[in-house]
């Protein structure tokens, strides 16, 4: 991706469709989500996550990770 200005729609297309359909460009996706959070001024909202598996533990199977996953709750107040 050459440097320049892109619309959010173009960033979405670049992040999820290049270089091939099904591939995800996480750098562009991060920029897109960051722009959305900034524009909506919701980047300071706090998210409480419970029961997330330990990222430091050895690799786990998808089933083991899914069994440990619990709902994510979102607070409604901005952090000051």
Buried (B, 14 or more C-beta within 10 A) or exposed (E): EEEEEBEEEBBBBBBBEEEEEEEEBEEBBEBBBEEBEEEEEEEEBEEEEEEEBEEEEEEEEEEEEEEEEEEEEEEEEEEE
